[in-house]
Amino acid sequence: MVDIREVPEADIDRAQELAYLVFHDRPEEEARRRHHRLLSGCDRLGAYDGRALVGFMAAHPFRLSVPGADLDCPGLTFVSVAPTHRRRGVLTALMEERLRRAAAAGSPLAALWASESAIYGRFGYGAATQGVTVEIDSGRPLALRIAPDPRPLRLIEPADVPDVIAPYHEAARRTRAGRPTRSPERWEQEWLCERDEEDEELGPPRIIALGRPGEPVAGYVLYRTKPEDDTGPLPARAPGLVRVDELEADTPAVAAALWDCVASLDLTGTVRARCRPADDPLLHFAADRDQVRATAQFPALWLRLVDVAAALTARTWAAPVELVLQLADVRLPANAGRFRLKAGPGGATYEPARATPDLTLDVRELAACYLGGTRAAELVAAGLVTEHAPGAAAALDAALATGPLPHTGDEF
């Protein structure tokens, strides 16, 4: 049997080496130091076999935007099990201890990004947001159906991000569900680091904001560029790339100005935004959808309802609903049972019930629906939720609905 316990500061290097082994990674020294700093600020759990560290899991102390609220939500990261100890219950022991600690701390939620999506559903995590990869052929002017905001654009130095961009980001974060808080350390070590871990050919981060100096910014884009590959024959050369990591805007016109800016950068021919919301206005105001294409869609943030009652009663609701839910949760039995959900614009209650259930579902499916990004009716059609009362799923969907779809690009 392995022993699950906290990983002290002195063992962070060992935890990193385990994660690099599991993920087949060989980061440079700068990246190792950055990972060490991030892990120093996390809650760390380890699985020890004697003195050997054979499993590891860290949790960022995030808060997550949900409709109408911000809730404690540990963000799991660096989840790894030594190849010598696979299929021996190490991951299960780590996950169950992490959930127990989250419940004891009063965190209604937990979240992660899944390296392998087949793993985490059995621990009650559901895919709560979707990410879309968008590519723009910027070898010609970007064709738009709306006029870009005419106000001036200006470069923002990374050192000025905490004062100029971070407050804007925090305000924007609260307008869309599914977005974790971003500490100054995460800004510095994840978004503004000089070298990109995934692609060393990419240049440093650049930030362009819209709005006159001295006035509040109306939006910004954070991007990196890669030069043209000039090593091969001309027809096969890849044009310069602009990778958009984040774009926030007050209005569609502001967004149009920022997209037009990055699409017109000299010596580049492709703009790629790797994780955009499925309802990105660009996909509507682009005049030529052959020029602007959604090339992939994928589950992004995986969410776990640690305390179902607290999570449901903390968020706001778009429409009245009253349903009896038969809920299964094998990892946190306190959530399991039959409950009456009564909710609406004035608030919500969630209490034990004996009446016939309207819907039967697992906590995983409720987590997927919780932010409004997955429709319960679709899960009924997929055979994952059982609808006993006709229209019950549609009523739940109407109550859970949000304006913008939930989304985050904060991978962790």
N, C-alpha and C positions, 0 to 999 in steps of 0.2 A: 504493500500500500504506500502511496505517496502522501506526503504531508503538505497540506495547503496552508500557506502562511504569507504574511506580508514580506515583500522583498525590500531589504534595507538599502539605503543609499550606496553602501559599499558593494552591493551586488548588481548595480545597474549595468556595469560593463559586461558582466556575465549574461545578463538578460538580453542585452543588445546582440552579443555574439550568438546566442541561441536563435534570436529572430533572424539574423543574417543567414544562419545555417538553414533555417526552415524556408526562408523566402529566396534562397539562392542569390544572395546579394553580397556585394563587396564595395560598400560605399567608401568614398574618400574620407580623409581625416576630418575635413571641415564638416561633412554631413554627420559623421559619428559624434562630433562635439555637439552639433545641433540636436541630434536625437537624445543625447545625454541630458541636455538642458530641458528638453520637453518632458522627458520621463521623470526628471527631478520634481516637476510640478504635478505629477499624476499620482493617483492611488494605485499601488502596484501589488499584484498577487503572484505568488510563485508556487509551483509544485516541486517539492524537493524529494528526491529519492536518496535518502541518506544525506550526504553533503552536496550531491549533484543537483543542479537546477535543471529540471527536465520539462518544465512547462512554465509559461509566463503570460500575463495579461495585465495591461495598464488601463486606466480610465481617466480621461480628462474631466475636470470639474466644470462641465458645461451647464448652461441654462439653454433651453430650447424654446423658440417661439412656437406657440400653438395659437389657434384662434382665440383672440382676446386675452392672452396671458403669456407669461414666460415661466417655465417650470424647470426645476432641477432635473438634469438628465445626464448622468455620466456617459461619456463617449468612449466606447471600448476601442483599444488599439493595441498593436504589437502582440496579437493573440498567436501563440506559437507553442508547439509541442515537439520535443525532440524526436527524430525518426526512430530512435531506439525504444520509444514509449508510446507509439501510436496504437490505437485500438485497445487501450488498457484503462479507459475511463478518465484519463487525465483532463481532457478538455471538458468533459461533463462536470468533473469535480470543480474546476476553475469557474465554469459558467454558473453553477449552482451557488457557489460561495459569493460570486459577484452579485447575483440577484438577491441573495440573502442580505448582503451588506447594503445594497441599494434600498431594499425595503426597510431595513433597520434605520437607515439615515433619513427616511421619509421622502425619497426621490420617487415621484410617480412614474417616471419613464427611464429607459436606458436606450442607447442607440449605438449603431456601428455601421461601417461600410464593409461589405462582405467581399473577401478575396475569392471565396468559393460560395456561390449562392445556395448550393444544396445543403450547406452545413447548418445554418442558424435558425431555420424554421422550426427545427425540433426543440429549440430552446425558447420558442414563443415569439421570435422576431418576425415581423412582416415587412415587406417592401412598401414603405409609406410614401416615397417620392420617386419620381422618374427623372432621369437626366437625358438630354438630347444633344448629340454632337451635330454642330452646324458647320458647314463649309461654304465659303464664298469664293467664287472665281473672280479674283480681283485683277486679272489681266486686262480688264476693261472697266470703265467707270461703273460704280454700283448704281443700278437702276432702282429708284424708289418711287412709291406712289404718293408719298407725302413730302412736304418741304422740311428739310432739316432746320433745327433751331439756329438762328443766325448769330447768336451771341458768340463771343470769342472762346477759343480753346486755349488751354495753357498747360505746359508741362509742370508736374508736381514732383519735387525731389522726394526720394524715399524718406529722408529725415523729417519731412513736413507731413508725412502721412498721419501720424498720431493727432495732429492739430487740425488738419484740413479734411482728410478722407475718412478717418476712423469714426468721427461723430456722424458723418453722413451715412456711412455703412450701418452703424448701429440703428439709426432711425429707419433706414430702408429694411433692415432685418426684421423689424417688428411689424412690417406691413404684409409679410408673407410667412405662412407657417412652415416649420421644418428647418429653421436656420439657427445654428448654435451661436453662442456668444464667441467673440474673437478677442482674446486678450492681447495686450501689447507684445507679449512674447510670441504668440502665434503669428501676428502680423510680421514681426521681424524674422522669425525662424522658418516660417512656412511660405509666406506670400512674397516677402521682399528679400529673400536670400539671394546673394549675387549669382550663384550657380544653381541650375536646375538639376535635380537628381535624376529625373527621367530621361533627359536629353541634354547632354553636355554641350551640344552644338548651339543650343539656344542662348541668346544673350541675356543680359541682366533685365530685371523688371523695369518697365516704363509705365508711368501713370499720366494720363491726360484727363484733365477735368474741363467741364464746360461752365462758363460763368466768369464775369469780370473780376479781376483781383480786388479783394476787399469785400466782395459780396459772397453770400453762401453759394457753394457749388450746386449745380442743378443735376449733376451726374458725372460719372467718371468711367474710364476704361483702364484696366490693368492688363498689360500684354508683354510678351517677349517675342523676339524675332530671330529667325535663322537665315543665314545668307544662302544664295543660290548654290546648288551643288554644281561646280564647274569642272568636275574631274572627268566626266564622261563626254561622249559625243553630243553635239548640240540638241538633236531631237529628244534625247533621253534625259537631259538635265532637268532636275527638279527646280522649279522657281523658288524664290525666297518665300519663307513662311512667316505669317503673323499668327502667333498662338494667343488667343484672347482667354485669359484666366478668369476675368470678372468684368462685368459691365452692369452698372446701375444707372438708372435714369428716372427723373421726375415724371417725364412725359414721353409719348412716342416721338415727338419732334426732337427731344434731347437725345433719345436713343438713336434716331436716324442720323443725327450729326456725329455721334461717336462711331457708329458703324461706318459711316462714310469716311471718317478720318482714317481708321485703321485699314480700310479697303483701298485707300489712295496712297499708302506709304510707298515711296520709291523703292525699286529693286525687289519687290515682292509680287507674287502672283496668286497666293492662296491665303485666305484667312480661315483659321480653324478655331472654333470655340468648342471645347470638349465637354462641357456640362452646362447646358442651358435649360431653362424650364420648358416643359412641353407646350406652354401657352406663350412663348416668347413672341412679342408683337412683331419682331423682324420677319417671322414666317408669314405674316399677313401683309405688312407694308412693303415688302420686297416686290418689285414690279416683275421680276423674272425669276420664277422658281427653278429654272434650270441653272441660273447663276447662284442662287442661294438654296442649298439643299440640306435637309436633315438626313444625315448619313447613318445614324445609329440611335437607338433608344434603349435604355437599360435601367434596371432598378438602382437607385442611388442610396438614400438613407434607409436603413433598416431600423425599425422602431419596436420596442418592447414596452408593454404596459405592465409596470411593476405593481402598481396599486391602481386597479381598474376604477374603483369608485372615486379616488382622488383625481385621477386623470379626466374622467368624464364630467365630474362636477366643477372642474377648474376652468374648462374651456367655454367659449360662447357658442350659441346654437343659432342657426339661420332660420329655423322654422319649428313650430311645435311638433312634438312627437311623444307618444306614450306606447311603449312596447315592453313585453316580457322577454328577456334574453336567457337562454340556457347556455351557459358559458363553461367551456372546458379549459383547464390549465393544469397540466400534470406537474409542472415545475414549481408553481406557487399555488398550492391548493386553496389558500385563503381567497383567491379570486374566483374559484370554481363554484358553480351553483346556479340557481335560478333567481333572477333579479328583475325588478321593474325599473325601467329607465323612463323618467318623466322629465322632459327638457323642452326648452324654448328660449326665446329672446330674453326672458327674465331670469334664467338660471336653470339648474338641473338638480334632480334627486336620483339616487340609485340605491335601492333598498331590496332586501330579500323578499321573494314573492313565492306563492304557491300556485298561482294561476297557470293555465296552459301556456306554454311558450309560443311566442310569435316567430322567433328565430332561434335556431340552434347553431352555434359556431364555436370555434376554438379561439383562444386569446390571440393567436397569430393573425387570424383574419380580422379581428376587431382592431388590432394594432395597425394593419394595413389601411383600414378605413378611417382611423381616428383623426388624421389631419385633413381629410377630405380629398385625398389624392386617388383613392381606390373606391369604386362603387360597390356596395354590398350586393346590388342586383347582378353585377357581373360575376361575383363570387357564387351567387346562387346558380347562375347559368353554367358556371364551371363545376358545379357539384361540390363545392367546398363549404357552402353555407346552406342549411336547410330552412326553407321558408314554410312555416305552418299556416300562417295567416296571409292570404293574398294581399299584396301591396305593402307588406311590412318592410321589405328591403328598400323599396322606393321611398317610403316615409323616413327611414333612417338616413338614406342618402340625402334627401332634401334638408334634413336637420343638420347634417354634418357638412353641408356644402360651404365652400369658401369662395371669395371673389377670385383673386389669383390662386392658381394651383399651388399646393405646397412644393417647395423646392429648396435645395441647397447645393452649392458647389464646394462647400467646405469638406473636402475629403480628409479623413483622419485615421 
